[in-house]
């Protein structure tokens, strides 16, 4: 990261970030993050210190993240979607030592969210010593806030610039850069650790393959705290000197105005956001002629459009690979008919193999589990030993299924893991089940993924209440939002009696029939093909 920042000094007044009400140049980002880095160093933050960052997409998020990473700190971006209890779980799991927090996000007070989730925080002194978070020593809030537990924001009285530069000179590609927490297949988060080398290198590869240059202006509402927003937006822009156009809250009308005003050239957002913009009455009124690539198909030049969804370019990626590990050879052009439905070829530095249930490699054309290794692969999963994560020869089992044709083009056939993929986000059925069962009225909860035409899947649940309990669907969902991030809250719920839960002869829950309870119109064949099951249905 220090070298990446140094390269951008060749054009310091170019824009790095534009939001609805902020503009941040590369010079400002460099100078302000340098000042903050000196203050953090003076307070004991250094190589490997785990620093949590809880901000919406904003200039301050970028400044904090650059300050931590340029001196070798291990950044832990945190989800602004997460309620207090979920934040506390991630903070504990990642052993965060310092926490930098924005005061609010979309009108919601993030400090109140911390107080609601972290046991013992309210009334604590600034030098924290909490049993709930034993490694956390301080929380700093921007703009500054008068609370007993808030430490002063690291001010402009840090170490001299030459000391910061020396600290930067000791940062190496092998050093750990970021811990990105995503849903795991259990109720605990899965925290992926990437090095400077893997993500900075990956950003250059992505920019080169997509043809992104310094003159580009990349729009995305994707949160910077997830790997899509971090690698495909922030780091990709830093790699070439492009500008990021960001929003913390997507609203189709205001987004269209922003795209027109800032002359966006690339659109990088989820399908439902693209559809919302294309369906908005202002769409035809906006001049989007600057757009030359991305996901808003209706705004693209004619040669980049197609009316056939399975000729749209697709890629496959995951947090563990820092984003995409496959990409079409022409990622912003419709696929030729012979590649209909394919997901591209391996990116440079990435290797794949397809294996059967025993782990034996399969020849091209045969369907199996996709395994990946190479330069973009994570260093490790936090708090997991290497043998728990990788094979002896370094392969990572993605849990996705597919096959490669003889020319190396991937045909993705489905997700073999318990994970639900909804609107670009991973959701663990076990985590949602645990959140629902935390409600005192709930006896059992069984969660599956239902197919959805835009979001890919939606979270669905069958719930059994305790005897004598009364809880409406609306109250259940309202209280579930206090336990779970909004994108994890089920959108389809059915409350049933205990004897209505379908069981197998073995005594385990029959999740295929659970799906039938939630989508009674679905045929058995399509339901079984689309269902996302827990890894061990008996565990529920």
Secondary structure, DSSP 4 states (H G I P E B T S, - for coil): -HHHHHHGGGGTTSEEEE-SS-EEEHHHHHHHHHHHHHHHHHTT--TT-EEEEE--SSHHHHHHHHHHHHTT-EEEE--TT--HHHHHHHHHHTT--EEEEESEETTEEHHHHHHHHSTT-TT--SS---STTTT--EEEEES----TTEEPP--S--S-HHHHHHHHHT--TTSEEEEEEEE-SSSSEEEEEEEHHHHHHHHHHHHHHHT--TT-EEEE-S-TTSHHHIIIIIIHHHHHT-EEEE-SS--HHHHHHHHHHHT--EE---HHHHHHHHHSTTGGGS--TT--EES-GGGS-GGG--S-GGGS---EEEGGGTEEEEE-TTTTSPPPGGGTT---EEPTTEEEEEE-TTS-B--TT--EEEEEEETTS-SEETT--HHHHB-TTS-EEEEEEEEE-TTS-EEEEEE-SSEEEETTEEEEHHHHHHHHHTSTTEEEEEEEEEEETTTEEEEEEEEEEPTT----HHHHHHHHHHHS-GGGS-SEEEEE-GGGS-B-TTSSB-HHHHHHHH-TTS-HHHHHHH-B--TTGGG-
